[in-house]
Amino acid sequence: MRKFATLIILIVVAGVIFGLGYFRRGADDKPILHVADDVPLTVSIAQPTRQEITQIVQAPGDVEAVLEVEVRSEIVAKIDEMPVKEGDIVKKGDLLCRLNDSNLRAEVQSGLARVARLKAAIVDAEAETEKADRDYRRQLQLTEVDATSDKERQDYSTTFKKSRALLEMRTQELAESEAYLTRLKEDLKKTVITAPIGGIISKLSVKEGEIVVTGTMNNPGTVIMTISDLSRMQVRARVDEVDVPMVKPGQKARIFLQADQQKSIPAQVVRVASKSTKVVGRDVVSFETILEVQSNDDRVRPGMTSNVEIEVAKQSDAVTIPVEAVVHRMRKDLPEDVVRKYDAIRNRDLSEQARQAQYIKVVYVKDNDVARVRLVDTGIADSRFVEMKNGIDPKETVITGPYRSLDQLKEGQKVALSKDDEKKLKEKKDEKHLAEGNDKSGENGAG
């Protein structure tokens, strides 16, 4: 009997405990027996600050000269003379190299002789044509008095036509030979290669004595050297497809060379490609963006790799909080009033299924010793801060971490400051009291 009574008592106690679990507290809608969440979470805090904030887009790039020319040969020949070397500074028109011209000079002489021979042949053909013309006209006169036969007249007519055709052929041959001679003389001029622009010889690809060839459809030809105008430099950057809509010509930028990543170099966006570029073998889509260097910095050299930071947006007086304070919560984990407010603003056209799977951007603030959730509207952001357009009072205290605490944080949950934040808060209060004391002492002295 006693055992049965004990069993009944245990069942009743278990039922009471189970039932209390369904009763909620009116303040925070938590079960009456809720104990674990009453243990405060240790958090870090920060105060919203008004400051200038700049959003940047980062991208890798390669340094090159704005004006850079590859010097090639237009004829096949051996290099006889090269008075320059890599690194030399040249002016427009300076001699770069001289090619062997012996074959071309011989061809020019042959061409001159052919032209002279054809001119003489034309003089002879003109004389023959003139004689044939006279003989034919005489035959026509004789025909009128029946002093010649039709056969003789026709023979003289044929001779005249052949002489005239031979003169025309010699004239055309002369024109062809003169054109060929002109081309030979132009090729002879091409044996002397001069600088097309002023600059520095940034790359020398051949040596004296080597044979250079011209380019064809399948062969680009020999690049003798590359001349770069270092007075104007640019960076050819690769901007990710996610960021490229924000990048526009005229935006300010900073360049950080791999050789010196501490000191930036000013630049400006000149052009953004309208078509993307894909890296072979990788699913990376980027857009080529040209940035002109706005400084004559000696550190900037063609071929260097760099990272660029492009200023795509700026706010001079923005309310900002640390970026780590902004978190995303599923709508089922947020209070109903926050969800309703969010739906009223941004969620009008979504289906119920899409709404339930949606994450909402929020910030938690410290209200006395509990956490309160705030629906926020964020603006631009940099690597440390994010702009708060709406949802945060500048006087509120924002919870910034640590990550484990932010991940567990809920509306109405008790929070406690970390030791570092308690120390900082105490120091600020002491400074404030000290400042107030100094002000009062000054007022009493003045009185």
Summary of the structure (lengths in Angstrom):
residues: 447
radius of gyration: 45.4
end to end distance: 89.5
largest distance: 172.5
contacts: 1257
relative contact order: 0.16
helix: 37%
strand: 36%
